[in-house]
Amino acid sequence: MDTGVGLYLLGLALATGLGLPIAVIGAGMGQGRAAAGALEGMARQPEMAGRIQTGMILSLAIIESLVIFALVIFFMLSGKLPAVTDLVSELQKLK
Amino acid sequence: MEHHPSKWAFVVFSGIVMVMLTIFSIMATRNPQKRPGKLQNLAELLYEFFENLTVSVVGDHGRKFTPLIGTLFLFILSCNLIGLVPASVAPTASLNITLALALIVFVYVQYIGIRSNGLAGYLGHFAGAGKVPVYMAPLLFVIELISELTKPVSLSIRLFGNMFGKEQVMLALILAFGVPALKYFIPFPVQLPILLFGVLVAFVQAFVFSLLTGIYLGLMTEHEAHHGHEDAHAH
């Protein structure tokens, strides 16, 4: 197997493994801030809790959809990764 | 990735959901009583919930959108929940179904936009008429057009990704832990926490989809709301 294919597989594996966690870190921090702000608002003004909650769920969902996009890409990429057994047999053929 | 259900399964299960919802609505509203029975009570409760939701999101002039938003909520919720029943799939875990729903919303929002603002007002809405200087209008028009076209994409992929992702995570957990455990005759439901999470996600995603539909409708009919206020002041 030549170096190009090896590098491609390396990049693919790293992107598959690391892409989603990076998205999750960012979205987790964003969602935490959104939820903290909303809860603070609710604690200060309990009479506005209903409207704040609607807005909070909405903003959480919009932030979360970014992670979901990353998740969809993750599934697309993980489908392209070859199975380990295939890879091993391919390498043995080359020897 | 050979674990996908047949593509017809999604159609069949969405058909089952449609039939169930139709039967429910016919049974609940066939013979309305002044003192409602159990089913009618439930239907009235649901309708009131959707009406409050719509009015709180769109505004008072948006009361006429209640049927659309309520139908979307009920259909998506039932589609999400039927996926939790063993040996069934969630129709919303297919991009075709969610894209169809999002396109319904997209076309309806444009239709309402043209009908309530007129064609000129509808195009002016994209160019930010009356809000920005004239020289910014062409740039804003392009940006707004792109953001309008992204709405159905994000709407459909959000729902699809949530349901599909949940199923894939469950599958991965079962294949990684559940199946090996079965070899030692230990039936270990590793997917249980994800299932519980799935119930929550089913409600939240149905809520978000209908809420965003309401917000898009509200953005398109802003100007009607102002008219409503003026009328209210005049009277």
Contacts between the chains, C-beta under 8 A, distances in Angstrom:
chain1	res1	chain2	res2	distance
A	51	B	56	7.1
A	54	B	56	7.0
A	54	B	57	7.6
A	54	B	211	7.0
A	57	B	204	6.6
A	57	B	207	6.6
A	57	B	208	6.7
A	57	B	211	7.5
A	58	B	208	6.6
A	58	B	211	5.8
A	58	B	212	7.4
A	58	B	215	7.7
A	61	B	158	7.0
A	61	B	204	6.8
A	61	B	205	7.5
A	61	B	208	4.0
A	61	B	212	8.0
A	64	B	158	7.7
A	65	B	154	5.8
A	65	B	157	7.3
A	65	B	158	4.1
A	65	B	161	7.5
A	68	B	157	6.7
A	68	B	158	5.6
A	68	B	161	3.4
A	68	B	162	6.0
A	68	B	165	6.6
A	69	B	157	6.4
A	69	B	161	6.9
A	71	B	161	5.5
A	71	B	165	4.7
A	72	B	157	6.4
A	72	B	160	7.6
A	72	B	161	4.9
A	72	B	164	7.6
A	72	B	165	7.7
A	75	B	164	7.4
A	75	B	165	7.6
A	75	B	168	6.2
A	79	B	1	5.0
